[in-house]
Amino acid sequence: MPHNPACLSIGQYAVPNRLFVAPMAGVTDRPFRQLCRQFGAGYAVSEMVTSRPDLWHTLKTSRRADHTGEPGPIAVQIAGTDPPMMAEAAAYNIDRGAQIIDINMGCPAKKVCNKWAGSALMRDQALALSIVDAVVAVCAPRKVPVTLKMRTGWCDASRNAVTLARAAESAGVAMITVHGRTREQGYRGAAEYETIAAVKAAVTVPVVANGDITSPAKARAVLAATGADALMIGRAAQGAPWIFREIAHYLDTGETLAPPLVAEVRRALLAHLQAHYGLYGEYSGVRSARKHIGWYVRQWPGGDVLRQHINTVDEAPAQWQAVSDYFDQLADRFDRLPAPGPDGLADAAADNSVEHAS
């Protein structure tokens, strides 16, 4: 399927390509979103923001809603179970710069689903659609498109994505993203794409395929299997944000790009760390940056040693310098990123189990 770089609009907003960054709790903050865009992502959605007004002024929520310097459109994902509260959350975020509101019906995390938010809403279609109606009612007069992210269903016996998608489109939703797993699966097993294809066939708004898009070849296969208008990539971008560039090149040409230059990755990661410290401050920034550094180096020679070392470092300059020194040493041996080490895939699986996509 040819890659058309100007093939998608969300409401009145044209997006430059059809490769999107998935919202991931604890990962897709502003520095990470900007990094992925630099490497070719056309669209990025914020981490999930709670609909509870008592939490809006917390540091955690204010950081999640920070879009300073980001290119538009600014998309904010909201989560909750109370239609009026979700409508209020949409209005609150629009007042603070959100240009698109995304409703979370995809997060499988227990702490979210136990409150009947996230993908748990798929068990209660009436409530789910009440939320959609309430959010659209607030957003439509302000000309703010509403999008929806969901799973294929709650469990194998209840794959209701097609029914929900049709109803959401009728209610005014401008785009629908489907992760090819049920809530029951979490991230286990393989994503399936038949349900996404069925959703695409059932609605006229853009449909985005999400789940297990881990390589350029897989991206092309998922587009072919689903007919989706765009792809959303989450865990595969952790520590490898250049995957967007690689996929775009492959869709355009059928050719596989060479791995990035070590010097380019060094520059990108060190700049990412500085932006990360700038958002979180030194104390929190150093600690939350550890996972990002771990994802970058998990498959490369000496990566394990660096990971162990940075877990003992509490100061930003020392952490930054350790990463800089590591890449200097890597550049002495390799021009481009080397092939993954023997333990890389195991490390990646262990790391990816920590985070969850919204």
C-alpha positions in Angstrom: 0.0 0.0 0.0 1.6 3.3 -1.0 2.3 5.8 1.7 0.4 9.0 1.2 1.9 11.6 3.5 -1.1 14.0 3.3 -3.9 11.5 3.6 -5.5 12.3 6.9 -7.4 15.0 8.7 -8.8 15.0 12.2 -11.8 17.3 12.0 -10.4 20.5 10.5 -6.8 19.6 11.3 -4.6 18.0 8.6 -1.8 15.9 10.0 1.4 15.6 8.0 1.5 11.8 7.9 -0.2 8.7 9.2 2.3 7.6 11.7 1.1 8.4 15.3 2.6 8.1 18.7 0.4 6.1 21.1 -0.4 7.8 24.5 1.5 5.8 27.1 1.2 6.5 30.8 4.6 7.6 32.3 6.2 7.7 28.8 4.6 10.1 26.3 5.3 13.3 28.1 6.2 16.5 26.1 9.9 15.7 25.6 9.1 12.2 24.3 6.4 13.4 22.0 8.7 16.1 20.6 11.4 13.5 20.1 9.1 11.2 18.2 7.9 14.1 16.0 11.6 15.0 15.2 12.0 11.4 14.0 9.0 11.5 11.7 5.8 10.9 13.8 3.0 13.0 12.3 0.8 13.2 15.4 1.1 12.6 19.2 -1.5 12.3 22.0 -0.7 13.3 25.5 -0.6 10.9 28.4 -3.9 10.2 30.0 -5.2 13.2 32.1 -7.7 12.4 34.8 -11.2 13.9 34.7 -11.2 14.4 38.5 -11.1 18.2 39.1 -9.5 17.7 42.5 -6.4 16.4 40.7 -6.1 18.9 37.9 -3.8 21.2 39.9 -1.4 18.5 41.0 2.1 18.6 39.6 1.6 15.3 37.9 -1.4 16.5 35.9 0.1 19.9 35.1 3.2 18.2 33.7 1.0 15.9 31.6 -0.9 18.8 30.2 2.3 20.8 29.4 2.5 21.4 25.6 4.9 24.3 25.6 6.6 24.6 22.2 4.8 21.6 20.6 3.6 21.8 17.0 -0.2 21.5 16.7 -2.6 20.0 16.7 -2.4 19.6 20.5 -4.3 16.4 21.5 -5.1 15.6 25.1 -6.4 12.3 26.3 -8.9 12.3 29.1 -10.1 9.3 31.2 -13.0 8.8 33.6 -16.4 7.4 34.2 -18.7 10.3 34.9 -20.1 12.0 31.8 -20.5 15.5 33.3 -17.0 15.3 34.8 -15.5 14.1 31.5 -17.2 17.0 29.8 -15.8 19.4 32.4 -12.4 17.9 31.9 -12.6 18.4 28.1 -13.5 22.1 28.6 -10.7 22.5 31.2 -8.1 21.2 28.8 -9.5 23.1 25.8 -9.1 26.3 27.9 -5.5 25.3 28.4 -4.7 24.8 24.7 -6.0 21.4 23.7 -7.2 21.4 20.1 -8.3 17.8 20.0 -9.8 15.7 22.9 -9.2 12.0 22.9 -11.4 9.7 25.1 -9.7 6.8 26.7 -11.5 3.5 26.4 -8.3 1.5 25.8 -6.2 1.5 28.9 -6.1 -2.0 30.5 -4.4 -1.0 33.7 -6.1 -2.5 36.8 -6.0 0.8 38.7 -7.9 2.4 35.8 -10.3 -0.4 35.0 -11.2 -1.0 38.6 -12.7 2.5 38.6 -14.6 1.5 35.4 -12.6 3.9 33.3 -10.3 3.0 30.3 -11.2 -0.2 28.6 -13.7 -1.1 31.4 -16.1 1.3 29.7 -16.5 -1.3 26.9 -18.4 -3.4 29.3 -21.0 -0.7 29.7 -21.9 0.6 26.3 -24.6 2.9 27.6 -22.2 4.7 29.9 -19.5 4.8 27.3 -21.8 6.5 24.8 -23.1 8.9 27.5 -19.5 10.0 28.0 -19.0 10.4 24.2 -22.2 12.4 24.0 -21.3 14.7 26.9 -17.7 15.3 25.6 -18.9 16.0 22.0 -21.6 18.4 23.3 -18.9 20.5 25.0 -16.3 20.3 22.2 -18.5 20.8 19.1 -19.4 24.4 19.8 -15.7 25.1 20.3 -14.9 23.4 17.0 -12.7 20.9 18.9 -12.7 17.4 17.3 -13.3 14.4 19.7 -11.4 11.1 19.0 -11.8 7.8 20.7 -9.2 5.1 21.6 -10.5 1.6 22.5 -9.7 -2.1 22.4 -11.5 -4.8 20.4 -13.6 -5.5 23.4 -13.6 -6.5 27.0 -12.9 -10.2 26.4 -13.0 -12.8 23.6 -16.7 -13.4 24.1 -17.4 -9.7 23.9 -15.7 -8.0 21.0 -18.0 -5.0 20.6 -15.6 -2.6 19.0 -17.7 -2.4 15.8 -20.9 -1.7 17.6 -19.2 1.0 19.7 -17.4 2.5 16.7 -20.7 2.9 14.8 -22.4 4.5 17.7 -19.4 6.8 18.4 -19.3 8.0 14.8 -23.1 8.7 15.0 -22.4 10.7 18.2 -19.9 12.9 16.4 -16.5 11.3 17.0 -14.0 12.4 14.4 -11.5 9.5 14.5 -11.3 6.0 16.2 -8.2 4.2 17.2 -8.4 0.4 17.9 -5.8 -1.6 19.8 -6.0 -5.1 18.4 -6.4 -6.8 21.8 -9.2 -7.2 24.4 -8.9 -5.7 27.8 -8.6 -9.3 29.2 -5.4 -9.8 27.1 -3.6 -6.8 28.5 -0.5 -7.0 26.4 -0.3 -10.8 26.3 -0.6 -12.8 23.1 -0.6 -11.3 19.7 -2.7 -8.4 18.5 -5.3 -9.3 15.9 -6.3 -7.1 13.1 -9.6 -8.6 11.8 -11.6 -6.6 14.3 -9.8 -3.4 13.3 -10.6 -4.2 9.6 -14.2 -4.7 10.6 -14.3 -1.3 12.3 -12.8 0.3 9.3 -15.5 -1.2 7.1 -18.2 -0.1 9.5 -17.5 3.6 9.7 -16.5 6.5 7.5 -14.3 8.5 9.9 -10.6 7.7 9.9 -9.6 4.5 11.7 -6.2 4.0 13.3 -4.6 0.6 13.9 -2.6 0.0 17.1 -0.9 -3.0 18.6 2.4 -4.9 17.9 3.6 -2.6 15.1 7.2 -3.3 15.7 8.9 -2.9 12.4 8.5 -1.3 8.9 7.5 -4.6 7.4 4.9 -5.2 10.1 3.6 -1.7 9.6 3.0 -2.4 5.9 1.3 -5.7 6.7 -1.0 -4.1 9.3 -2.1 -1.4 6.8 -2.8 -4.1 4.2 -4.7 -6.3 6.7 -6.8 -3.5 8.2 -7.2 -0.9 5.5 -6.6 1.6 8.3 -6.0 5.2 7.6 -3.1 5.5 10.0 -0.9 3.5 12.4 -0.3 4.2 16.1 3.0 3.0 17.5 3.6 2.7 21.3 6.1 0.4 22.9 8.2 -0.1 19.8 9.1 3.6 20.0 10.5 3.3 23.5 14.2 3.8 23.1 13.9 3.7 19.3 12.0 6.8 18.2 13.5 6.6 14.8 11.1 3.8 14.1 8.8 6.4 12.6 11.4 7.5 10.1 12.2 3.9 9.2 8.5 3.0 8.7 7.9 6.1 6.5 10.9 5.3 4.3 9.8 1.7 3.9 6.2 2.6 3.0 7.4 5.1 0.5 10.2 3.1 -1.1 10.0 -0.6 0.0 13.6 -0.2 1.2 15.0 -0.7 4.7 16.9 2.3 6.1 20.3 1.7 7.6 20.4 1.9 11.4 20.9 5.4 12.8 24.4 6.8 13.2 25.6 6.4 16.8 26.4 10.1 16.8 22.8 11.0 15.9 21.4 8.8 18.6 23.8 10.3 21.1 22.7 13.9 20.2 19.0 12.9 20.4 19.2 11.1 23.7 21.3 13.8 25.4 18.9 16.5 24.2 16.0 14.4 25.3 17.6 14.1 28.8 18.0 17.9 29.0 14.4 18.5 28.1 13.3 15.8 30.6 15.2 17.4 33.4 13.7 20.8 32.4 10.2 19.4 32.7 10.6 17.4 35.9 13.4 19.1 37.8 16.5 17.2 38.8 15.2 15.0 41.6 12.3 13.5 39.7 13.9 13.9 36.3 16.9 11.8 37.0 14.8 9.0 38.4 12.2 9.0 35.6 14.9 9.3 32.9 16.4 5.9 33.9 13.8 3.9 32.1 14.3 5.9 28.9 18.0 5.4 29.1 17.5 1.7 29.7 15.3 1.4 26.7 17.9 3.1 24.4 20.8 1.0 25.5 19.2 -2.4 26.4 20.3 -4.1 23.2 23.8 -2.7 22.7 27.2 -3.7 24.0 27.8 -2.5 27.5 24.2 -1.4 27.9 23.6 -3.5 31.0 26.6 -2.1 32.7 25.4 1.5 32.0 21.9 0.6 33.2 23.2 -0.7 36.5 25.4 2.4 37.0 22.7 5.0 36.3 20.4 3.3 38.8 22.9 4.5 41.5 23.3 8.1 40.1 21.0 10.7 41.6 22.4 13.9 40.0 21.5 15.1 36.5 25.0 16.2 35.4 26.5 12.9 36.4 23.7 10.9 34.7 24.0 13.0 31.5 27.8 12.6 31.5 27.5 8.8 32.0 25.3 8.5 29.0 27.6 10.8 27.0 30.6 8.7 27.8 28.8 5.5 27.0 28.0 6.8 23.5 31.5 8.1 23.0 32.8 4.6 23.7 30.2 3.1 21.4 31.1 5.5 18.6 34.7 4.4 18.9 33.6 0.9 17.9 30.6 1.5 15.6 29.6 4.1 13.0 26.0 3.0 13.1 24.0 1.3 15.9 25.1 -2.3 16.1 22.8 -5.3 15.8 21.0 -6.2 19.1 23.0 -8.2 21.6 21.9 -11.7 22.6 20.1 -10.5 25.7 18.5 -7.5 24.1 15.1 -9.0 23.3 14.7 -10.5 26.7 15.6 -7.1 28.3 13.1 -5.4 26.0 10.3 -7.7 27.1 11.1 -7.2 30.7 11.1 -3.4 30.3 8.0 -3.2 28.2 6.0 -5.0 30.9 6.4 -2.0 33.1 4.5 0.6 31.1 1.0 0.5 29.7 -0.5 2.3 26.8 -3.5 4.5 27.4 
